[in-house]
């Protein structure tokens, strides 16, 4: 009788532990995976063309558009230079390819912004993720 009771208690403890593990997994929030990258040259001369390419993906968004933004100096407002095509994720990566001419000496900052769309017509886009800021020194 003692062995039977001991096995029952062990079995109940194992079932309880499995139940707690299932609850812990069910409560853990889902995290969307994705990335965003932007490539720019490090230094250019005044008048030279700056070629900027970007790529982004996200398994949490359905439709997305990648845009390149710039600002001159170390502060100020970001200005959108160009946006790529609206893309259906995750079938295709969102991309952007832009060339601009460096007009002034100084430091230009660029970043990529991935805008997601919920798929409902008329909805405003939301910022899904941004790339790290890339610096271009114009001499």
C-alpha positions in Angstrom: 0.0 0.0 0.0 2.8 2.4 0.8 4.4 1.9 -2.7 1.0 2.6 -4.4 0.5 5.8 -2.4 4.0 6.9 -3.2 3.6 6.3 -6.9 0.3 8.2 -6.9 1.9 11.2 -5.2 4.8 11.1 -7.6 2.4 10.9 -10.6 0.3 13.8 -9.3 3.4 15.9 -8.8 4.6 15.2 -12.4 1.2 16.0 -13.8 1.1 19.2 -11.8 4.5 20.3 -13.0 3.6 19.6 -16.6 0.4 21.7 -16.1 2.4 24.6 -14.7 4.9 24.4 -17.6 2.0 24.5 -20.1 0.6 27.6 -18.4 4.0 29.3 -18.5 4.4 28.6 -22.2 0.9 29.8 -23.0 1.4 33.1 -21.1 4.7 34.0 -22.8 4.1 36.8 -25.3 4.9 36.2 -29.0 7.8 38.3 -30.3 8.0 39.2 -34.0 11.3 38.5 -35.6 12.8 40.7 -38.3 15.7 42.9 -39.2 16.4 46.2 -41.0 19.7 47.2 -42.6 21.0 50.3 -44.4 24.2 50.7 -46.3 25.9 54.0 -47.0 29.4 55.2 -47.9 31.4 56.6 -45.0 32.9 59.6 -46.7 32.1 61.5 -49.9 33.1 64.8 -51.5 30.8 67.8 -52.2 28.9 67.1 -55.4 29.5 63.4 -55.3 26.5 61.0 -55.4 25.6 59.1 -52.2 24.2 55.6 -53.0 21.9 54.3 -50.2 20.5 50.8 -50.2 18.3 49.2 -47.6 16.5 45.9 -46.8 14.1 44.9 -44.1 11.8 42.1 -43.1 9.5 41.2 -40.3 7.4 38.2 -39.7 4.9 40.1 -37.7 3.6 42.5 -40.4 1.6 41.7 -43.5 2.4 44.7 -45.7 5.4 47.0 -45.3 7.3 49.8 -46.9 11.0 50.8 -46.2 11.9 54.4 -46.3 15.2 56.3 -46.1 15.3 59.4 -43.9 18.0 62.0 -43.6 19.0 65.0 -41.4 21.9 67.4 -41.6 24.2 67.8 -38.6 23.7 66.1 -35.2 20.1 67.2 -34.5 17.0 68.4 -36.1 14.0 66.8 -37.8 14.2 63.7 -39.9 13.2 64.2 -43.6 12.0 61.3 -45.7 14.1 61.1 -48.9 12.5 58.1 -50.6 10.4 55.1 -49.9 10.5 51.7 -51.6 7.4 49.8 -52.9 4.7 48.5 -50.7 5.7 44.8 -50.2 3.8 41.8 -48.8 5.8 40.3 -46.0 7.2 37.7 -45.4 7.0 36.7 -49.1 9.3 39.5 -50.1 11.7 41.8 -48.2 11.0 45.5 -48.2 13.8 47.3 -50.1 14.8 50.8 -51.0 17.5 52.1 -53.4 18.2 55.9 -53.6 20.9 58.1 -54.9 21.3 61.7 -53.8 24.0 64.3 -54.4 26.0 65.7 -51.4 25.4 69.5 -51.7 27.2 70.8 -48.5 30.2 70.0 -46.3 29.4 68.5 -43.0 27.8 65.3 -41.6 24.7 63.7 -43.0 22.7 61.2 -41.0 20.7 58.5 -42.6 18.3 55.9 -41.2 15.9 53.4 -42.6 12.3 53.2 -41.3 10.1 50.1 -41.9 6.5 51.1 -41.9 3.9 48.4 -41.4 0.3 48.4 -42.7 -2.5 46.4 -41.1 -4.1 45.7 -44.5 -7.2 47.6 -43.8 -7.8 50.2 -46.6 -7.4 53.8 -45.3 -5.4 52.8 -42.2 -2.3 54.8 -41.4 1.1 53.1 -41.4 2.8 52.4 -38.1 6.6 52.4 -37.5 7.6 48.8 -37.2 11.3 49.2 -36.7 14.2 51.6 -37.6 17.8 50.9 -38.5 20.7 52.3 -36.7 21.8 55.8 -37.8 24.5 55.8 -40.4 26.8 58.8 -40.8 28.2 60.2 -44.1 31.0 62.8 -43.8 30.9 65.2 -46.7 34.3 66.9 -47.3 
